[in-house]
Amino acid sequence: MCRNIVPLNNLEPAATDEECHDAALQFVRKISGTNAPSRVNQAVFDRAVAEIAQAARHLLDDLITSAPPKNRAAEAAKRQARSAERYEAIRVYQQEKREARIG
């Protein structure tokens, strides 16, 4: 899954329409393979984003769970910690690769 798309279900406060739109935009960018469509494709791109955002909104509104709502700040902290670990692992790998080339 695209790392920029975050789970939006069962958050307190609930996911906003803007968050649904942002997730839809990331999804359409991913599957279309472009961040910025050409002018000829802009309308199709925008329509896809709107339709997916609407579907996401309906999905989130209709999902039922017995789990307690997740704390947004705690979830964001978890994502940041995972990201820091991932980038540190990449940094260490690249450093080891440089050192192996040198000597």
N, C-alpha and C positions, 0 to 999 in steps of 0.2 A: 504494500500500500504506500502511496505517496506520503512521505514524512510530514508534509505540510497540512495534510488532512487529519484533523484530530477527532476522536470520538465526541459526539455531541449529545448522546443519549444520557438521560438521568443526571443532569447537572443542576446545581443550585447556584444562582438562578438559571432558569431554563435557557436553552440555546435561542439565540435571536435569529430573525430573518436574515440579518447581515452575515451571521456566521454560516447559515445554510447557503447563502449566495457565495461566500468565499470558498466553501468546500466544493460547491458545484463548479466554480471557476477553476479551481485546482484540478478537479477531475477532468473537465473538458480540455484543459491545457495538456494534461497527461495523455489522454487517449487520442487527441488530435496531433500531438507531437509539436505543438507550437504555443508560444507564450502570447504572441500577437498575430492574429490572422491577417491575411491580406484584406484590402478593402472589399474585394469581391466576395470574400467569405465572412466578413464581419457580421452580417445579419444572421447567417446560419449559426455562427459561433455564439452570438448573444442569445438567440432563441434557445439553443441547447442549454446554455447556462441557466436561463430562466426556467425552463421546463424541469431541469434536474434539481434546481433549488426548490421549486414547488413540490416535487416528489419527495425531497428530503424533509421538507417542512411537514408534509402529510405523514410521512413515516414516523418522525419524532413525536408528532402530536398523538399518533395512534398506538405507539408502543406502550405496553404495560409491564411494569416490573415491581417486584416486592422488595427489591434492594433499596437501601437508603440512598438519597441523592449524594452524588460525589461533590466534594469541595473543589471549586475551580482552581483556587490557589495551590492546593496540594497536588492536583493533577498536573498543573503547569510546572510545578517544581520537579515532579517525577520525569516529565518530558525533558526538562532542561538537564537533569542529572544524566539521563540516558544519552542525550546529545553530547554532553561533555565527555562521557566515557568513550563514546564512539570516536570523537575527534582526537582524544588523547591517544587511543589505540592507533589511529591513522598516523599521528605525529610520531609515535614511537617506532612504528613500522618503517616510516620514511627515513628516520634517523638511522635505524639499523641498516637499511639498504645503502645509505650514503657511506656509512662506516665500512661496510663490506666492500664497496667499490674502491675506497681509499686504501684499505690495507687488509 
